[in-house]
């Protein structure tokens, strides 16, 4: 695995519990998240907005220029990395759970 100096690794599992999520994408700088009925999109956005280097949108708030808002495969939330980090969602255990783009 290539390491980039100054890169900050962030994992969604630090900010939201597995019980709150039914499905989320993997290994991508764009993450699609479907929530369980235990968490509202507003609550989840508030939790995940603490994550540095990631834009978090509830589906209803996704900007039109991203062309995701009306897509049937987009869940309740969309997370977009602002930097080099490609995150593996809900995984906080090891550095190996994060892939850095070259």
Beta strands, then each sheet from edge to edge (+ up, - down):
strand 1: 21-24
strand 2: 30-35
strand 3: 54-58
strand 4: 77-81
strand 5: 85-86
strand 6: 99-100
sheet 1: 1+ 2- 4+ 3-
sheet 2: 5+ 6-
end
